[in-house]
Amino acid sequence: MTNRLAHENSPYLLQHAENPVDWWPWGERAFQSSRERDRPIFLSIGYAACHWCHVMAHESFEDPQTAELLNRDFIPVKVDREERPDVDAIYMDAVVAMTGQGGWPLSVFLTPEGQPFFGGTYFPPEGRYRLPSFREVLRAISTAWKEDRQRLLAAGQSLTDALSSAAAGAASDLPLDPGLLTTALDSLLRGYDWTHGGWGGPPKFPQTPVLLFLLDRYRRAGDHLALDMAHHALTAMGRGGLFDHLGGGFHRYSVDKRWSVPHFEKMLYDNALLARAYLRAGRATGEPSFRAVAEATLGFLHREMRDPRGAFYSSLDADSEGGEGSFYTWTPQEVQEALEDPEASARVRRFFHINEPGNLDGRSVLRLSPDVGIDSKDMQEEALAAPVVEQLRRVLFDARAKRPRPALDDKIVAAWNGLALTAWAEAARAWARPSDLETAQLLRSERAGRPGPLAFLEDHAAVGLGLLTLYQTDFDERWYAGAAGQAEAILSRFLDPTGTFFDTPSDHEPLLTRPRSLQDSPTPSGGAMAVELLQGLFGLTGEARYGEAASKALRAMQATAASHPTAFASWCQGMQAELSPTRQLAIVGDPRSSDFQALISAAWEADVPGIVLAGGRGEPSTIPLLAGRGLVDGRATAYLCEHFTCRLPVTSPAQLRAQLEELAPPPDRGASKTPSRWETGPA
């Protein structure tokens, strides 16, 4: 027997369509039923690849007795957080305010007006983990609703007032303070784990916005300590169990501090962002291993996450038929059966640290680093063994492919496809492979350029950035026009009077509050991505409204970002860009001609930080940076500018390289003239 969720499109909601719980999808009809029946709402929020969401579903939502309690005393509402990040943001803030922590599944009890009065995350079927059983919670809330309703209503109103107050930002007229970047970098250094890599304890997340900020810091300022942290963290993650050494791509997070045992779900957004981080680290260091990880990650997305029409799916589940992680883990016996040759099996077991006790329920997560950290001798031995192991790896990959596969969430999310578009366009620039550019172009043309009717700030910003990056790769002005269109939507429908941005457009359905998710999550904040898009368009056009909107948002966020850089790293990166010179490069000529391509290659090889690039035939053009510029001696011509003041035009790649080299940052330049722990290194 199905419930109302059978008529939904979300794979997560459809997973619950056969529950005995009488689920409602989010919407006014559910709230109307709550008012008419005089029952509180039980709101359950999760997503398709969420392991503990599956656990609670199996333990409670598939249980007839629990379903009877829910159906009798509540209006149960199920939400896919990836479909409705606006709803998730509001009620996640509420649960964090009530309990001090959040996560998924998110379990919240609401009044018929949508005000939250009690909540948590996972509740077990029997009391454990210092948590009451879910049925105990249901009975207690039902009794309180009938006998002590005024207390619940007062709690809901008080929490709603607090959420509304927190959602109201404050504008700032203070100019950007370069010293705050030093403060942010000091904080990142103090919190860095030099033994295992990364920040924080278990569960340990990749913190990709932080890594991108540090890599950008190195490119702009020559700070080697920033590169050292990024290099160390990326090495640890790429060698550990977080990375899928057979199929490529990264799992969601590590359950331990050593990156050895992951939570096995694979998300599009993580892999798009991490591919960019490894790509940029490879360019900064020249290390082949970083490029290999980036290529394997993009290869995984192309092979396993791609829609036939060119876009990318949302996620792969952590679970498969054998349980969480069973698809990815191995025993020595399974390796022997797959490879057959005892010597080859022994070599692979040593290389990937596969042993009899294993490190996860008797099975081994493949990893290059032993759990105690990174050892240079081990790395040298692995380098010698790697060519032979590569052939054996393919045999293991083929054997693994015969196992029951994790479930796929085939939902297409515009924001995450925008991140993927940026990754592929950057790869096309860095590696000059036609296949990368073709992937980016097809992705744009099929899906990522058209956010749906429920597009949020992050959708417009990420898609806009992807289109802008693609324009600066193939110079098709349609992509520039698309990026400008996303920026117009942001400026006209998402601006907050404080200078930052709302998550939802001005014509969105009324919610309890209008959310502003300023903090980075696994992905950069939508507001910070909007700033990056506006900065790029300002560089290409010189239009003050782009630059002023970006500056106003950064001024409002600078103190918060500097105080909590692991949570606001993308805003720190925006500040860094704002405080750096505005640089532009216009290359005029036929993009298909050899002399144009030679100049473009010189520009890409130089990899000047913070430069915006326009290319094309010049007049007529919709891009102001190309306006009024022509060929010199009939050859493709480069115009390098800083703050809209240009140098003499050049026509040879050597001349352009010489000009670009002058823009490179001096080595080891500190963040300020006053020595700090950041400049002197770790104690």
Steps between C-alpha positions, in 0.01 A plus 500: 500500500649835397464842660496851351873496431442258212404803290828687567811515281770503766680163533518559875127556535430200278711287736227565759199454273435148634530592869194437719547862612239724336760745370419839350740687273587852610228748406197697610272195488696337781477813717131534423447141614696577817271792579179315414592189702661699781818294490865605508720431200785253512754618243764251385780630274768287333648406166536189288863416581467558876590181692333593831191613310475142370557362849221707655271420208553128548474509879209742537328609179459142378378387843116467514475591869707816459306589187176461693617756759612744231181466296271531801653799677701693238511621142820336372685705235805375308750737329799434275758754618665500157171603340408752771819642653294801611277291726797301623698817587221643715430189701865397528567837663209432733630159609853634548357779715304245707762227536837646406545267204336398177516240227289264298249353538361822642193445720297806596157553656307807381184687582238524222654841422839340439668613821749241637469412868698176535755321286804281459662280240499121514282336764547123558210253528609419856669737742879500445791733426356716783199556275137418573326263264311659212172360627566652844553835333178467301296412808649783705438760228145375446424523872653846530304622195177393666575596860765773495458663160561856610852412611575347158351797318703741714816302428422507129442874500816569699711289267341658193584847636858392558530357150356817347743714698795285397393518135514881504851603396683827554654717230851637545658817367846397619748448217649156454785444744796303355605412855190285539640259241803459725264427787322235293824336390631498858184322610529238226861436593424462872226248426687296242574130565862462386496130587203380300402801289191719501304674771287373784438157644279214390283512306761674285392681185713607203435874560547565128411874513788541747739317268395714203554813711851389599593412143370837384701667776816335373428604141430862591750563780765229468432375854667161515351417838155520342619258232659276764169452681308438179770263371510303825121468525452402136778243523348344812150484352617371164700221663242404761174313489300812419613459138374206294829351377330268253226710345606857574305766683459582868265382770315749717716514815725293727362347820851516654767770515742304276289503180511118507130404529249711309126540508454350156244720326635686196364846423523696176585824679789351701656347193460808280664719764775254588586450134561874477711499817723219376521655155615833648739331742649307211563822311652665807734214588550305178433175687364231265305334783273803537418503130437124516249543782325784317479294181371195686237709678370656181517158336280355773241774450501452125469123525255452787313826561423634154153539359483393131412856405816645657411606856607322818305313765505593867651209693579136555375338820731383776314169521461209265355155541779389732473806726686828533827501309481135391534599133835673565672282763700178465627194683831330412302203373298718259819652364647153447186381321500804272870491408560122523880545503625477867798730435281765337249468783772550763631807316156661484428423866823671606442795269144570620543383864253212470539254788312233689363706791415787266407843624120483458306203634756247379537661159762746372448844354759544226751769589862587433583658834522292815276635772786672685563753226711561189843337484745607228664156481162337442425754230828424321432126506146557371631713213718211388212252527232721346542408128456130574215557742317715244436196282379301801280789610304470179438132571368586847284776353341255256443248779341767721268603220325162528390573858157647584540872439408786734176675411515806276314825568435614142367842599659789305593795726590818312747632760700178511504475122631856498788386721564211261492736202768717663715194573488376142564843352802545728625153401466592133719804559760319710534183293395618152303180442210540255295241691491721812376799302240286322369374835468856630328623184248216498433540869420868449281449199289223651426588859722724708405821325131470587424506872146381564208691647627437853849636431677635806790741539760221484347373174528838327847571643658159428352478151608857430856424609506185289384692193751779563782247531386327182487830312861568604591159360332483158398869458147431385317817601179307565658376822593854602140608436377210711731596787385860483140380506559304820658809656198710403272250672714521814504881509129537429355217712743400777666815638474556875497867612799420724707431191499122508251271329193296588486133405155536347374744235267787580205320338554175692230339713477652852693299757553535873798725428679596181824301533849638444750213505822698529714215629679258271359151522669231297456751217596868502233734628259610231569859599875458463453337159281796402782735602749305287266517200450875544875557536564312176235696311635827639842411360353430157267800486614767745134543602499658845181325613676163487801620695297696754267208577796267554683751721195570714446132570865446589504798736199355683669160535868579555510487881298178521702333226834589657391373842372164367695424181425127490130588477533807275805426285325589175432849639870527593583410142265775381672750732837389365381563144354838592827613658705385200555690173226477239668346196359444153629340186327556166612292202359619171490274195338192358482246788554219246823647361843372600630843607197550731544153649872564557420811706229318695737214578758749630238655725384165637854383561579817697195437719497855635279519810188709489514585131183514291532400138300615199559374151344538158494708187447830679236711333217421505503349850272507801803498732636845590856373554520423127343827388716727288787254474633378168772291339858620473663427164210267421596259781314392813582755768511493880415799720606455865338745741504575872218703653381565143831663398666300223856433393617512143333230289714200404465236232756233594464241779849587626406867542181406682685258729744777592214733592320233700816402690517852638168434676623191686505543880836531675604178678410455867328836530338523843149612575612826663813695594460395862634147563233261619483132571367466147823643357737321737341155463365254753653495845 
